[in-house]
């Protein structure tokens, strides 16, 4: 069997690349499938790699000006290099590159195409019907979505655009539990809620994958934030005072607002997993950092000043109610509140992952 995956393999982002690795690895090893990531490049595929991204607001202009400092430029170039090396060495990407016109005119044949995971169905990020496998009309192939994420639900117009595409899918699964019913109605077929691909691999598999060169020989607090909210500054300060542990900041932002003991800017996904695996505590607002914290059963806090549906879903599935912090709860934290008890959600979490694997298996093999 030959399967192509269409997903976000080209993005300079830890979580995006790790879910690519996990889904392709699972299909190759557990399902024994000849599986590749189709090297499809949408418009603006280089956006996340640019030294000076196009600014969307005045704050972005200030960030770009700040990044003009010579050492900032060198750091960004080196970071891009290690991330691209990871893609080359660990992701089974096709040698041939494809643009939309290539797939519309002459798509490569396969037994199945899988779109997913990550936010490939978020029109704000990808206004592109390729991610709905519309080009497969020329092929006799199964169409599958695995853990596709929408995040910002479609407008009425967008719903009508994707409707004919979705109705041609053999299997639709989402990572967004709150959209399952609505998408099922549009597609006129059953839609399932499944786990993110990173949960398809075991803790032992991720432990072997992890690189631990950057880890301290003493307990540390790992901070990883897509953007740093004020609530995070207070929480990390409180945690550091109570534990005395060093702060390691895996920093993707322009400044180190934590004044951390170790400010890491150049790392790849293997470093990311290793730093999580060896941390004593984690503070984050990242879905995938939270996911790996759960995989390694770490004490962690999810810190965001607005509600996050993906974090809420993780909390409910794995029955870890104390991980999502509010400004009020941070002020009242005691040492015991930093501990995450995974015993209550062990069975429900394992069952959810097992069911997700079964749905993926059946979508491929059962016609």
Phi and psi in degrees as a GROMACS rama.xvg file:
@    title "Ramachandran Plot"
@    xaxis  label "Phi"
@    yaxis  label "Psi"
@TYPE xy
-117.538  127.664  UNK-2
-130.437  136.737  UNK-3
-109.493  138.448  UNK-4
-106.534  132.896  UNK-5
-111.646  118.524  UNK-6
-157.803  -156.216  UNK-7
-101.909  50.7544  UNK-8
-70.6933  -14.1727  UNK-9
-97.6709  3.06739  UNK-10
-91.8235  140.317  UNK-11
-85.2181  74.0707  UNK-12
-153.123  132.009  UNK-13
-58.484  -54.1547  UNK-14
-63.0762  -40.9455  UNK-15
-60.7566  -43.4372  UNK-16
-73.4866  -34.3878  UNK-17
-69.8614  -35.8476  UNK-18
-70.3185  -31.7992  UNK-19
-61.4673  -49.6225  UNK-20
-59.3311  -44.9643  UNK-21
-65.609  -46.6034  UNK-22
-65.9401  -45.226  UNK-23
-67.1334  -38.5861  UNK-24
-64.1385  -44.2995  UNK-25
-61.2278  -46.1263  UNK-26
-66.064  -36.8964  UNK-27
-72.5483  -41.7989  UNK-28
-91.6933  -48.0594  UNK-29
-81.0288  -34.198  UNK-30
-104.08  -4.46873  UNK-31
53.586  47.8776  UNK-32
-109.353  141.883  UNK-33
-75.3906  97.6742  UNK-34
-123.141  133.519  UNK-35
-133.704  154.405  UNK-36
-86.881  115.566  UNK-37
-65.0751  125.412  UNK-38
-78.5462  63.1097  UNK-39
-86.7101  128.764  UNK-40
-117.867  109.148  UNK-41
-76.5595  -179.6  UNK-42
-60.9185  143.931  UNK-43
59.5326  34.1253  UNK-44
-65.6612  -18.2395  UNK-45
-96.4391  7.53626  UNK-46
-57.9615  -43.9562  UNK-47
-76.4003  -5.72653  UNK-48
-101.955  -8.88794  UNK-49
-68.8083  143.198  UNK-50
-69.5965  -33.1275  UNK-51
-132.437  87.094  UNK-52
-59.9709  151.201  UNK-53
-60.6757  122.283  UNK-54
-72.7256  142.065  UNK-55
-108.304  -10.6477  UNK-56
-155.838  174.907  UNK-57
-62.9896  -35.1339  UNK-58
-61.8647  -38.3563  UNK-59
-65.1484  -35.7888  UNK-60
-62.7948  -43.0826  UNK-61
-63.1353  -39.8427  UNK-62
-62.0637  -43.129  UNK-63
-64.016  -39.758  UNK-64
-64.1465  -41.2929  UNK-65
-62.9683  -35.992  UNK-66
-75.5503  -6.15989  UNK-67
-72.8784  -13.36  UNK-68
-61.1887  134.509  UNK-69
-51.6315  -43.7765  UNK-70
-68.1356  -27.2873  UNK-71
-69.6372  -39.9281  UNK-72
-63.8258  -45.7102  UNK-73
-61.1954  -42.9264  UNK-74
-61.6858  -44.3106  UNK-75
-64.5249  -40.8876  UNK-76
-62.2632  -44.6132  UNK-77
-66.8075  -39.5028  UNK-78
-62.3963  -46.2844  UNK-79
-57.733  -39.1174  UNK-80
-64.5195  -44.5731  UNK-81
-70.3105  -32.9225  UNK-82
-69.3457  -40.7127  UNK-83
-68.1436  -33.9542  UNK-84
-64.1205  -39.7719  UNK-85
-60.8049  -45.9573  UNK-86
-57.7091  -45.0825  UNK-87
-63.9619  -41.2747  UNK-88
-87.4859  -26.263  UNK-89
-120.779  -12.1946  UNK-90
-108.367  129.306  UNK-91
-80.9198  70.7119  UNK-92
-87.1067  138.501  UNK-93
-62.1029  145.514  UNK-94
-65.073  -42.6839  UNK-95
-74.2146  136.609  UNK-96
-97.0482  147.374  UNK-97
-128.437  137.44  UNK-98
-107.353  171.752  UNK-99
-58.1808  -42.6739  UNK-100
-62.8184  -31.8619  UNK-101
-65.3799  -42.7436  UNK-102
-72.5333  -34.1591  UNK-103
-68.6158  -34.9076  UNK-104
-86.6303  -40.7492  UNK-105
-151.494  72.8666  UNK-106
-71.3103  141.747  UNK-107
-68.6614  140.378  UNK-108
-75.2534  149.385  UNK-109
-161.039  159.812  UNK-110
-72.768  -28.4179  UNK-111
-157.462  149.706  UNK-112
-115.685  134.772  UNK-113
-118.316  124.851  UNK-114
-103.423  130.296  UNK-115
136.433  166.352  UNK-116
-98.4633  -139.399  UNK-117
67.6999  -170.454  UNK-118
-86.7452  49.1397  UNK-119
-71.1425  -19.3195  UNK-120
-104.194  22.4724  UNK-121
-96.9631  106.659  UNK-122
-62.028  -24.4776  UNK-123
-65.9223  -28.0602  UNK-124
-99.2023  -41.2672  UNK-125
-134.397  95.8316  UNK-126
-90.1202  75.0606  UNK-127
-154.279  114.882  UNK-128
-74.0788  -6.85834  UNK-129
-57.3165  -35.7976  UNK-130
-73.9334  -3.61836  UNK-131
-108.672  13.1823  UNK-132
58.1887  34.5939  UNK-133
-65.5395  -24.3352  UNK-134
-73.2902  -9.85322  UNK-135
-75.1272  -2.07164  UNK-136
-58.7322  -26.8231  UNK-137
-83.7516  -6.28453  UNK-138
-116.174  152.297  UNK-139
-94.8991  85.897  UNK-140
-145.226  151.693  UNK-141
-76.8714  141.733  UNK-142
-113.786  122.784  UNK-143
-134.117  137.242  UNK-144
-109.698  136.258  UNK-145
-121.395  115.486  UNK-146
54.6127  34.4568  UNK-147
-61.2543  143.657  UNK-148
-119.629  136.632  UNK-149
-100.573  -45.1897  UNK-150
65.7767  -65.4681  UNK-151
-101.42  109.389  UNK-152
-62.8702  150.511  UNK-153
-66.1617  146.183  UNK-154
-72.5639  170.768  UNK-155
-57.3918  -42.8457  UNK-156
-64.2046  -43.6187  UNK-157
-64.2199  -37.4355  UNK-158
-59.9416  -41.4423  UNK-159
-70.1098  -31.1394  UNK-160
-68.3667  -42.1852  UNK-161
-86.0138  -16.8809  UNK-162
-52.1574  -53.8778  UNK-163
-63.547  -28.8044  UNK-164
-69.9331  -47.2307  UNK-165
-64.4187  -33.7517  UNK-166
-69.8212  -12.53  UNK-167
-95.269  -3.35658  UNK-168
-72.7429  144.587  UNK-169
-80.6718  -38.8122  UNK-170
-142.136  134.339  UNK-171
-123.2  123.561  UNK-172
-129.681  147.805  UNK-173
-124.242  155.245  UNK-174
-91.6631  -11.2739  UNK-175
-99.541  101.938  UNK-176
-62.13  -35.5003  UNK-177
-71.3712  -10.7716  UNK-178
-107.804  0.855763  UNK-179
-58.1573  -49.3288  UNK-180
-63.7262  -44.3239  UNK-181
-65.4075  -42.3523  UNK-182
-68.9544  -35.2138  UNK-183
-60.9544  -39.4759  UNK-184
-67.2853  -41.178  UNK-185
-66.5349  -44.8086  UNK-186
-78.5377  -16.9447  UNK-187
59.5667  42.0332  UNK-188
-160.295  168.631  UNK-189
-66.1124  137.219  UNK-190
-124.307  133.842  UNK-191
-111.294  150.077  UNK-192
-96.7235  125.357  UNK-193
-132.88  168.447  UNK-194
-78.126  156.065  UNK-195
-60.1603  147.824  UNK-196
-54.9882  -27.4071  UNK-197
-62.6912  -23.2481  UNK-198
-80.4919  -9.1572  UNK-199
-72.1662  -23.5982  UNK-200
-96.3045  147.636  UNK-201
-77.7757  165.269  UNK-202
-58.6414  -39.6967  UNK-203
-64.5208  -38.7214  UNK-204
-64.0856  -42.83  UNK-205
-69.3668  -34.3423  UNK-206
-64.1596  -39.583  UNK-207
-69.2424  -32.6791  UNK-208
-72.8535  -32.1959  UNK-209
-63.2434  143.896  UNK-210
-109.853  130.702  UNK-211
-116.688  18.0285  UNK-212
-61.4837  -31.4994  UNK-213
-90.4497  -3.78425  UNK-214
-76.7484  144.542  UNK-215
-78.6784  158.189  UNK-216
-88.7478  15.4447  UNK-217
-140.238  162.144  UNK-218
-59.0981  141.204  UNK-219
-144.55  158.309  UNK-220
-99.2206  121.286  UNK-221
-97.6416  127.567  UNK-222
-110.654  129.611  UNK-223
-143.293  113.247  UNK-224
-133.593  134.833  UNK-225
-65.1657  -41.3763  UNK-226
-146.616  148.509  UNK-227
-94.9087  111.314  UNK-228
-81.3345  158.394  UNK-229
-61.1059  -33.4494  UNK-230
-58.733  -31.5461  UNK-231
-69.1118  -38.4146  UNK-232
-60.7692  -44.3376  UNK-233
-67.9505  -41.6538  UNK-234
-65.3372  -44.2719  UNK-235
-67.1444  -39.4143  UNK-236
-61.7132  -44.7443  UNK-237
-62.5315  -43.2975  UNK-238
-65.0728  -41.2628  UNK-239
-65.5651  -39.713  UNK-240
-64.5749  -39.2156  UNK-241
-75.1529  -29.9262  UNK-242
-105.093  -29.9172  UNK-243
77.3684  9.62065  UNK-244
-79.1965  152.891  UNK-245
-69.3492  152.478  UNK-246
-105.441  122.546  UNK-247
-107.627  121.691  UNK-248
-110.25  109.201  UNK-249
-83.5832  98.4934  UNK-250
-103.821  119.507  UNK-251
-110.889  11.1102  UNK-252
-106.688  172.15  UNK-253
-72.4917  -33.1807  UNK-254
-119.015  161.263  UNK-255
-101.536  87.3931  UNK-256
-72.9555  -12.8572  UNK-257
-86.8985  -7.92031  UNK-258
48.0469  50.7702  UNK-259
-70.5155  161.635  UNK-260
-72.7869  -32.3887  UNK-261
-136.526  113.89  UNK-262
-106.471  102.399  UNK-263
-97.9732  123.892  UNK-264
-115.529  -23.3889  UNK-265
-111.575  107.682  UNK-266
-157.182  158.049  UNK-267
-116.762  177.743  UNK-268
-58.9819  -30.0673  UNK-269
-68.6207  -38.7312  UNK-270
-62.6957  -42.4924  UNK-271
-55.959  -49.2162  UNK-272
-66.8026  -39.8211  UNK-273
-64.5989  -40.8819  UNK-274
-64.4641  -37.8296  UNK-275
-68.1238  -46.5792  UNK-276
-55.5776  -37.6377  UNK-277
-99.3731  -1.07721  UNK-278
-73.7566  149.133  UNK-279
-82.0832  -39.4493  UNK-280
-139.178  153.358  UNK-281
-130.398  140.635  UNK-282
-126.684  126.853  UNK-283
-157.071  164.929  UNK-284
-128.912  22.4733  UNK-285
-100.226  133.574  UNK-286
-62.1836  -45.212  UNK-287
-75.6496  -32.2085  UNK-288
-63.9089  -39.964  UNK-289
-63.5247  -41.2805  UNK-290
-62.2274  -44.8033  UNK-291
-70.7304  -29.3768  UNK-292
-61.8308  -38.6809  UNK-293
-70.2124  -43.6345  UNK-294
-57.1306  -43.0958  UNK-295
-91.3228  3.56388  UNK-296
53.0483  55.2263  UNK-297
-96.2825  157.024  UNK-298
-77.1584  120.679  UNK-299
-146.717  161.432  UNK-300
-126.512  134.237  UNK-301
-98.7051  120.105  UNK-302
-122.707  106.643  UNK-303
-148.828  144.362  UNK-304
-87.8271  -3.44296  UNK-305
-126.721  162.405  UNK-306
-64.5488  139.744  UNK-307
-125.051  111.778  UNK-308
-64.0824  -37.1019  UNK-309
-66.734  -40.3436  UNK-310
-67.3276  -38.7558  UNK-311
-62.0877  -38.9523  UNK-312
-64.9384  -45.4893  UNK-313
-58.947  -42.323  UNK-314
-60.0632  -42.0408  UNK-315
-75.6655  -40.1815  UNK-316
-65.7394  -44.6665  UNK-317
-95.8039  5.462  UNK-318
50.9615  56.9394  UNK-319
-125.51  75.9062  UNK-320
-69.0519  -19.6669  UNK-321
-95.4998  12.1963  UNK-322
-88.1167  -23.6452  UNK-323
-91.4256  118.105  UNK-324
-103.045  147.046  UNK-325
-113.287  163.183  UNK-326
-54.2869  -37.4258  UNK-327
-68.7717  -43.1861  UNK-328
-68.3723  -30.5555  UNK-329
-63.6848  -39.0697  UNK-330
-64.0673  -28.2855  UNK-331
-99.2899  3.48627  UNK-332
-63.2348  137.208  UNK-333
-117.712  167.295  UNK-334
-54.3353  -40.756  UNK-335
-65.371  -24.1113  UNK-336
-73.599  -15.1597  UNK-337
-82.2337  -11.7746  UNK-338
-85.2422  135.246  UNK-339
-105.463  122.018  UNK-340
-94.1041  110.731  UNK-341
-91.6056  -3.02302  UNK-342
-66.617  -34.7163  UNK-343
-67.7927  -33.6395  UNK-344
-102.065  9.47956  UNK-345
-58.7795  -49.8341  UNK-346
-68.6692  -44.5574  UNK-347
-66.8089  -38.0806  UNK-348
-66.1534  -45.079  UNK-349
-64.4141  -38.1906  UNK-350
-66.1839  -41.6509  UNK-351
-61.5934  -44.0083  UNK-352
-66.6841  -42.1298  UNK-353
-61.3598  -43.206  UNK-354
-65.2096  -38.9797  UNK-355
-62.5727  -42.123  UNK-356
-63.433  -40.3812  UNK-357
-65.055  -42.3248  UNK-358
-62.5386  -42.8395  UNK-359
-64.3721  -44.8756  UNK-360
-58.6692  -49.0323  UNK-361
-64.8483  -35.668  UNK-362
-64.4981  -27.1488  UNK-363
-86.06  -44.0859  UNK-364
-101.354  -25.0905  UNK-365
-99.4481  119.84  UNK-366
